[in-house]
Amino acid sequence: MELEFNEKEMELLTKAGVKIEEKGYTKEDLKRAELCIEEFIMIHSTKEIGKISKEYNGILNKIIQYE
């Protein structure tokens, strides 16, 4: 099974600075993506973190389950 992202997820990943390619991902690739997303969420103000976390929650769950 290959990890796939829909168009909205791809936009969110790009916004968080995660480069997505059509390839098989190593555990290191996925860990880097996870950390990048978490850092992106944490740089926002406390008022925005909840909203942004919800936006990325599905992507993070997908990455964690794929690992």
N, C-alpha and C positions, 0 to 999 in steps of 0.2 A: 504494500500500500504506500502510495506516495502522498506527501503532504501538499495540499492544494489550498490556495486562497482565492476567495471571490474578489470581484472588482473593488468593493468597498474596503475589504480587508487590505488589499494591495495599496489603496490610497492611504489608509491609516499607517501601514508599515512604512511607506515612503515618507510620510509626515514625521514619523518617529526616527527616521534616519536608517532604517533597516533596508538593505539592498536585497531584493528578491530576484532570484534567477530560476529558470526552469531546469532544475537539477535535483539530484538526490542530496539531501542534507545530512551532514555528519552531526554527531552529538555536540561537537564544538560549535558548529554553525548555529544550531538551535539554541544553545546556551548563550551565545553572543547576542542572538536576536532577542531572547528573553531579557537579558540584562539591559540591552539598549532600550527596549520598551519600558522597563521599570524605571530606568534613569529619566527617560522622556516624561513619564508620568510625574516623577518626583520633582522635576524642575518647575512645575506649575505651582501657583498659589494654593493654599489650603482650601480656598473656596472652589477651585477648579478640579482638584484631585479626584474627588468622588465622581464627577461627570466623566472625566477622561478615563478613569479606571474602568468604568462601565463600558465605555467604547472599546477598550482593549481587552476586556475580560475574556471574550470569546476567542480571540486570537491567542492569548496566553494559555488558555485551557487547551486549545488545539495543539500548540507547541509542546506543552507538558505531556499531554497524552501520547503524542507521537514519539517523544523521547523514550 
